Each structure stands twice: as C-alpha cells, then as structure tokens.
Amino acid sequence: MANRTDTEGLPPIKVVGVGGAGCNAINRMIETGVKGVQFVGINT
C-alpha cells in the first residue's frame, strides 16, 4: 500500500503574514498545528 498524505492531490496553500500582527498570526497557526500549509513571514 502506498503512503499518502492528507494533502496529496490538493493545491498548495501558502499563508503570508506581513508585519508584527501577520507574524503573530502565523505563529499562532503553527502552535495550533495547522498542517498542509507553507508559512511565509515578512517582518517590517
């Protein structure tokens, strides 16, 4: 049986957080265990 991920076959999702609030939002998503997402933080 092939190993599959929960996100296999789905389009890639990227979350971009800009500034302090955006980076805090990204940190919160990571802490809560959001999976299948690529995070990008841009601090100003």
N, C-alpha and C positions, 0 to 999 in steps of 0.2 A: 504494500500500500504506500502510495506517495505521501510525503509530508506536505501539508498545505497550511498556509497561514489564514487568519481570519480576513485579511485584507487582500488576498490574492485575487487578481482579476478586477479589482476596483481601481478607479483613477487615483493617482497620488494626491494627497492633501497636504498643503503647506500652510502653516499659520505664521504670519509675520507680525511681531509685536514691535511697535515703534515708541521710543521714549520710556520713561520710568514706568508708567502705567501699563504699557504694552509688554514690557519685560516682566513685570509683576504678574500679568495675566498668563504669560507663558509659563512662568514658574509654578503658578497655581495649577495649570493643566498638567504639568509634569508630575507634581506632587499627588494629584488625584488619579494618576495612572492612565491618562488618555493615550491610546495606542493607535498605531497606523497613521501617525501624523509626523511630518518633518517640521521642526520648530526653527524659526529664524528670529533672533533678537537684534534690534538696531537701537543702540542707546544714543541719546542726543546730548 
